[in-house]
Amino acid sequence: MKSLVIYAVTYNSYACLENYLASLDVSCKAVEENFICEVIVVDNSTQKEKITYFPTSYSLTILPMKENLGYFPSLHEVMKTHPPLQADYVIISNVDMLYEETTIPKLLQAEISERVGWIVPMIMSQTKGYNLNPQAAFRYSLKRLKLLRFAFKYPIVHYVYTKTLHKRKKFRSEQPKGCVYAGHGSFLILTKSYFEKAGIIAYPNFLYGEELYLAEENLRHELDVVYLPEIRVDDIGKVSTGQLKSKDYYNYNYTGLDYIIKNYYKVVDYGKVL
């Protein structure tokens, strides 16, 4: 019998959370085989509200956090006391997402090799009108990461970047299914193989850079990242991150890129580790 653990991270978005849980219920009910699904809500909200949704097809645990540690730092704390153990698949996501009826059935039906650490689904953005995945087909060069880090350090540079080079992203051709470098961080599917080799999530930065962290951890442990567009979810968009102050947005992105460069690329320049 297959098992699934879902960590849903929420921040002041209870209406979205209820819709998220309801859509998951519909998807789980569509599974024809026996399986086990446990949902753990990581509640980072500053103003806590009682969650009253009662699922019929999975177990639900609510964990109110004493303080908002951030996306992956909160997961790290939760996984220390509520680890995924031997779950076949672990989903980590924001709650501004909606499951398709076929999402969970197609995930459980997929033939996944033990070499796969990360399954990348199709994420259709309701605000942008296109598929957010895969985030990157190939590993970024150090030069590109340094450019991005520089852009987030100086917001005017980032503004120019988003109005020129980054704008072309939505016009890209659809990526065929198969191995890629990284998926989008709003909805992540990790396998048992990932946790057996890499352990629980240990990315220390408050927000942003999670995709690169997971991509590099999969590379480090010789695991594949596989894009399977037949598994689909819908992204409502920026319900939590949309509350960020501009200054924090740039700072978190800069810090995340700086961490990835220093911890995974390890290129020496003028006697310093970049």
MOLINMO-V340303 format. One record per helix or strand. SS is the DSSP state (A for helix, B for strand). FROM is the first residue (numbers start at 1). TO is the last residue. If there is no record, write none. Layout:
ss | from | to
SS | FROM | TO
SS | FROM | TO
//
This chain:
ss | from | to
B | 2 | 10
A | 14 | 29
B | 35 | 43
B | 59 | 64
A | 71 | 81
B | 89 | 94
B | 97 | 99
A | 103 | 109
B | 116 | 125
B | 131 | 131
B | 136 | 136
A | 142 | 153
A | 155 | 163
A | 166 | 171
B | 178 | 179
B | 182 | 182
B | 187 | 191
A | 192 | 198
A | 210 | 220
B | 224 | 235
A | 241 | 243
A | 246 | 265
B | 268 | 269
B | 272 | 273
//
